[in-house]
Amino acid sequence: MLAIQLYEVEIEKIFGGENMKKAYLLAVTLLVITTGIFGCLNQQKDGDILFQVSTIEALSKGVYDGDVSFKDLKKHGDFGIGTFDGLDGEMVALAGEFYQIKADGKAYAVEDTMVTPFAIVTFFEPDKVVSLDETLSLEQFGAVSG
């Protein structure tokens, strides 16, 4: 605490009054710029990013009105789950194709203009691919998939 007070006294002696306000403003500006630059440099480099529209908590509290179009959602992922405006079915995204599963159990293609109140998507890339020539038990599959 004493070191900080001495430091402030030294700054006051150097800059004094109005110049001190400018020095603080300059210091804060440099801090914000530095934080912004390093924040951008430390972005996640691999593709394991989930994009989420709203929260399950909001959905459970009755927020059923969609505000994100599927055109926009597709920019953030090609694989995921969600729902539709007014809870009109379940959304399933697989290999870039988006489907609406309605109460009749059928899958319908999703139009870009449709909206969602809740969805979670990612650009799916498998970490490992295993080809199987025969049916395996769980133990055998575990040994093959590692």
GUZADREN-282362 format. One record per residue (C-alpha): x, y, z. Coordinates in pm, whole numbers, padded with zeros to 5 digits, always signed. Last residue first. Example, Ala and Ser with C-alpha at 12.3 -4.5 7.8 and 13.67 -1.06 7.14 Angstrom:
2
+01367-00106+00714;+01230-00450+00780;
***
This chain:
146
-00845-04650-02855;-01109-04701-03122;-01014-05063-03183;-00983-05168-02817;-01301-04985-02718;-01486-05147-03010;-01379-05490-02893;-01503-05417-02538;-01834-05282-02666;-01881-05591-02882;-01802-05562-03249;-02005-05606-03569;-01783-05654-03872;-01576-05468-04128;-01532-05155-03919;-01361-04838-04039;-01229-04607-03765;-01195-04231-03810;-01032-04019-03540;-01065-03661-03419;-01376-03616-03631;-01443-03267-03766;-01776-03109-03683;-01828-02739-03738;-02028-02663-03427;-02390-02603-03332;-02608-02543-03024;-02958-02411-03073;-03229-02219-02889;-03489-01956-02988;-03462-02054-03355;-03569-01886-03678;-03684-01995-04024;-03567-01779-04317;-03293-02025-04420;-03552-02299-04476;-03516-02622-04280;-03570-02953-04461;-03838-03169-04298;-03786-03483-04093;-04095-03687-04009;-04194-03801-03660;-04548-03659-03681;-04459-03428-03391;-04208-03246-03613;-03838-03314-03671;-03697-03005-03844;-03378-03077-04037;-03057-02888-04109;-02803-03030-04356;-02442-02929-04302;-02319-03280-04222;-02591-03327-03959;-02805-03058-03802;-03106-03167-03596;-03375-02923-03490;-03669-03043-03282;-04025-02937-03352;-04234-02619-03345;-04109-02497-03007;-04267-02155-03076;-03979-02068-03310;-03774-02379-03366;-03556-02614-03164;-03194-02711-03117;-02930-02968-03202;-02591-02972-03370;-02365-03023-03672;-02286-02781-03955;-02176-02481-03753;-02143-02107-03703;-02235-01967-04047;-02528-02211-04054;-02685-02017-03764;-02707-01700-03973;-02910-01865-04251;-03096-02054-03980;-03226-01722-03856;-03165-01608-03500;-03455-01438-03319;-03676-01726-03215;-03962-01677-02971;-03990-01965-02726;-03867-01793-02408;-04083-01999-02171;-03870-02031-01857;-03732-02369-01973;-03609-02202-02293;-03433-01931-02095;-03264-02196-01878;-03163-02396-02188;-02966-02090-02291;-02969-01854-02590;-02817-01947-02927;-02500-02146-02869;-02190-02178-03085;-01958-02459-02982;-01589-02437-03073;-01357-02731-03129;-01211-02591-03451;-00855-02556-03331;-00675-02226-03291;-00864-02080-02995;-00802-01708-02990;-00491-01590-02809;-00383-01329-03062;-00716-01148-03042;-00695-01116-02663;-00333-01002-02692;-00435-00714-02919;-00740-00618-02713;-00550-00624-02385;-00276-00407-02533;-00530-00156-02670;-00719-00140-02339;-00398-00096-02137;-00268+00171-02375;-00594+00365-02339;-00585+00331-01959;-00228+00462-01946;-00307+00752-02181;-00612+00850-01975;-00404+00831-01656;-00135+01049-01813;-00395+01299-01938;-00546+01323-01589;-00195+01378-01451;-00136+01657-01700;-00428+01845-01549;-00274+01849-01200;+00093+01737-01185;+00278+01523-01440;+00611+01448-01275;+00528+01538-00914;+00186+01369-00936;+00347+01057-01083;+00595+01052-00793;+00313+01091-00539;+00119+00808-00706;+00425+00580-00686;+00471+00668-00317;+00105+00579-00253;+00142+00251-00441;+00457+00160-00246;+00283+00240+00085;+00000+00000+00000;
***
